[in-house]
């Protein structure tokens, strides 16, 4: 059998190539957020590109949040700092056309969130624990209608995003915060908060309360175990919720 040649990757345009080159130059020269970048004329001379190519490359970098352009006296192009919110939004675009499932998300949540919880034992302040308790207290009773059910789902995930934001490992924090964002959006897009699910509220609230207690007592092993159990039960209930929504959709 004749092996078909691998499909060649699409050729990158000149502005995209130049944008990558400028990023490499910034890294090599150890520039930081706020540092001034070379002007347009200098970039044209340095890289031998046309004015149009240079301008388009800078627009690409600006759209990525890596370059900031300021006008007026002292203006010009400066190294930008990509915020976590912007980075998560860009990454979410990548997954927009990929059919992520509840199982896909919880496969990672079950691995990572117990470690986040364990790492925070003995590190979180009483003020931070109070913030978690405030989130839990937002909905002390089961939802009375669909709108409140949706709000409860979002509030519950806010608890996990808050925990992740305190993690020392920035990559771990970003990944968990991204997963909570994706799950929040998935819940709203697919209306997974319908029909109402009292067990999801009750069990989630119970696990979160127990987790705060474990963190307050600096018990890393218990915090890990509580979060792992929380993720396993939440996955089961969310998959059940997803199935109920699908059955209702088919019936309609």
Buried (B, 14 or more C-beta within 10 A) or exposed (E): EEEEEEEEEEEEEBBBBBBBBBBEBBEEEEBEEEEEBBEBEEBBEEBEBEEEBBBBBBBBBBEBBBBBBEEEEEEEBBBBEEEBEEBBEEBEEEBEEEEEEBEBBBEBBBEBBBBBBBBBBEEBEEEBBEBBBEBBEEBEEBBEEEEBBBBBBBBBBBBBBBBBBBBEBEEBBBBBBBBBBBBBBBBEEBBBBBEBBEEBBEBBBBBBBBBBBBBBEEBBEBBBBBBBBBBEBBBBBBBBBBEBBEEEEEEE
